[in-house]
Amino acid sequence: MDLKDGDLVVTLPKVENIRVLSTQLKEGMVGVICQSSPSFDRVRVYAVAIEGQIYYLFEDEIIKLEEEC
């Protein structure tokens, strides 16, 4: 997945399995990529701003809201 700063993303059902965040993050929440971090165990990590909070999510926990035309 090719995400960059400013891209809109939607959380996937997998975020509801994160124990620490299970009460805060739900499937279908919209956020903005604010930083792309290096890979962790070969999976890219992104800083995502959702409802005024920054969450660090793996690329398999989010999906791009829209593809460019």
N, C-alpha and C positions, 0 to 999 in steps of 0.2 A: 504494500500500500504506500502511495506517495503522498504524505501529508506534510504541509508546511504551515508556518505561522499564519494565523488569520483564517484558516479553514474551519468551517463549521462541521462538527461531528455529532453523532448520536451514540449514546451508550447502548451496549448490547446486554442481553440477559446475564451474561457472565459476571457483570459487576455486582449483582445481588449476592454472589457467593463470597465476596470479600468480607470477612467477618468484621473488620474494623470499620468498614464503610457501609455495611448492609442497611443501616438505618438512614443513611444520608443519600446514597446513590441508588437509583432504580433504573430499570430498562427504559429506554426512550427519552432520557434527559438530553437536552441539546447543550453543547459547549463549544468553546473556541480554542483551537490549538494556540498556545502562547509560547511554547518552546519544544523543540525536538531534541531529546537527550540521546546520548550514545546508547548503543545496544546493551542489554543485560541478558546474558545467556543466549545471545543471538536473536533476541526479540527486541524490537525498537520500543522505547519508552517515550511518552509524550506528556508534557504538562498541559492540562486541559482546565480552562476556567469554566466552571459551572456554578451558576447562581452566586457569584461573588467569592467562590472558594477555588483554590488551585488543587487539582488532584493529579497524581502521576499514575497514568494508566498505560498498560501494554497495548500494542497495536491490535491484539485480538479481542480487546474489550470495548473497542470503539469502531465506528464505520463512518466514512465521509457522508455528510448529509446529501450533497448533490455533486454530480460530476459536472465538470466544466463543459460548456456548449461549444 
